[in-house]
């Protein structure tokens, strides 16, 4: 697919008209977001929310509370969030121990510095790669990064923001660079784009069977123009 990308603002406005103004469903504290990401598997907002809510209610999410809980108790709780609960219980203890010992129980304070250092610190936790770290930095307003929804990288690429490559990492970076150039360097604008692109990928612009027949942005979609 070639040609210039459609205006980001116009498409986001149309998506917002369709989906409404969206708000994050995840916690907005960096430590809580790391815990949340490990509370469900396969990791999505449905599985993670179930595990996270049960953990909050039955044990608590503070490092000392997680470290005081038994492996058996954590495993039982995390079973509500999907498969491999034993592994995720181990990871929660690893996260809690790292935050308590290395960051004195305050991960947010450790991220108040160059965003590259903050990103490196976040990637030291289980399951947190570049997309997860960048999401946390954006959602917590630590840095106005052009994060891309990890499970919906195909959405900006289909719209013409970036080019598809042969690897996920290259696809992600291409979409991120395109969005970074098109969006204001502002947390509000980039968070809005993230949430709208994520919802669009979850509801209509699905990876395997996109519902183009009811999509509100087909007139500006490079993928649609090339396949219909």
N, C-alpha and C positions, 0 to 999 in steps of 0.2 A: 504494500500500500504506500502511495506517495502523495505528495501535495501538502499544502500548508495545513496545520492543525486548526480546527475550529476554535472560536473564542471561548476560553474557559469560563469567563463570567456569564456568558449567555447560557451555556449548558448547565452550569451550576444553578442559575436562577430557575431554569425549567425543571431541574431535578427537585429543587426546593419547593416549587409550586406543586409538584406531584407528591412528594413525601412529607412535606411540611418542614418546619424548623426542627432539627434533630439535636439531641443532647447525648453526651456519652452515657453509656450504661455501666461502664466499669468504674472502679474507685478512681480518685484523682490524686492519690498520694503515691509516690514512686514505690515505696516498700509494699503497700497494699496491692499495687498493680502487678508487682512481681509475684506475690502470693497468689493473686487472682489468676494469673496466667498458668499457674501450676495446679490449680484446683480442678481442672477438667481435662479429659482426653477422650476423643479428639478435642483439641482446644478450640472452643468457640464460645460465644457469649451465653449460650444456653447451658452447656456443660459446666463452664467455669463458674457461672453465677450460682448454680445449684450447690456445687462443692464449697464455694466461698461463703455463701449464706449459712450453710450448715456449720462450717468451721467457726464463723463468727459467733453463732448461737451457742455451740456446745463447748468450744475451747477458748475462742478468742484468737486474734491474729497477731498480738504482740509477740516479739521474739521469745520472751520468757514463758509465755503461755504455751506456745507451740513446743518449746523444748521440754516443758514439764509434762506434756501429754505423752501417753504411751504410743508406741508404734501401732499397736492393735486398735487403739481408739482413733487415731488419725486415719488409718486404713479404712475403718468402718465408715467414717465420715466421707472420705474422698470417693468411696464406692458410689456415692450419689452423683458424682460428677463424671462417671464413665469408667473406662477400663484401666488396667495397670494401677490400681490404687496404692498397692504396696510401694511401687517405685515413686509415685508422687508423694507419699508420706515421707519417704527418705529425703526427697528433694526439699520438702518444706522444712525439715529439720536442718538441712544444709543451708538453706536460705536464712533461717532464723539465727543459726550459729554465726554465719558470716556477718550479718548485720549487727549482731550483738557484740561480737569480738573485734571486728575490723572497723566498724563505723559507730561504735558506742550506742547502738540502738537507734541511730538517726541517719537513715539513708539519704533523706532529703538534704540534710546539711552537707553531706559528702558530694552532692551533685552541684553545689553552688560554686562553680568554677568554669574553666573552659569547657564548652560542650563536648569537645572531643575526649576530654578526660572523663566526663560524666558518662558518655556513651561506653567507654572502655570499662568503667566500673560496673555498669549495668550488664554488660556482656559476660561478666564473671559469674552471673547467676544461671542456674539450670534453665534451659529452653529459651533463653533470651539471646537472640541473634541481632543482626543489624535492624531488621524491621521492628522487632519488639522493643529494642532500646530506643529507636527513633520515635516510635509511638509514645512511649513513656515520657520522653523529653518534651514532645509536643503537647500531650494531654495534661501534663503537670505545668505547662507553660515555662518550662526550664529553658527551652530553646525553640525558636520558630522554624523548626525543620519541616521540609516538605515530605513528611512521612506518607507512605502509600499502604493501604490496607493489605496485609500480607496474603490473605486468601482471595484478594480481588485485584491483583496486579493486571489481569487481563482487561479490566474495565477502562482505565486510562489509555492503554495501548489500542484497544478497539476504537476509542474515540479519536485517536490520532495524536495522543500525547505520548511520544516516545515510539520506539520501534521494537518489534518482537525479535528476540534472538534465540539461541539454542539452549540457554540456561536461565534458570529462575533468577539468579543473581544479576545477570546482565539485563533481563527484562525489568527487574525492580529498579535498577540504577537508571535505566533509560527513561522509565516513567517518572522517577523522582526528579531527574534533571529537567524534564519538560515541564513538570508542574512547578518546580522551583523557579523557572524562568517566567512562567505565566502568572503565578500568584504573588500577591504582595508579601513581603517578608514580615508577616504578622501572624501571631498565634491564632487569633480569631478566624482569619481568612483561611488559614491552612487546616485548622481543625474542622471548620465547616466543610471544606472540600473533602477531607478524609471521611467524615461521617456520611456525606451524600454519596460518594463513590462506593463506600462499603455497603450501604443500604441498597444501592442500585445493583451491585453485584450479587447480593443475597436474594433479592426479590425478582428482578427482571433480567439483568444482563448476566445470567448464569454461565458458568464456564462451558458446560457441555450442550445445554439447550436454551440459548438466550431467547427470551420472549419478545422478539423484535416487533411482533404485531401489536403490542400494547405499550411499547416504549415511547416516552415523551420526547426523545432527542434523536430519533432516526434521521431527521432532516440534516443533522450536523454530524452524524456518525460515519466515520470512514469505513468501518467494518460493514455496516449496513449497505452503504453505497457500493461496496465491492462484491457483496454476496447476494444482492437482490436486484 
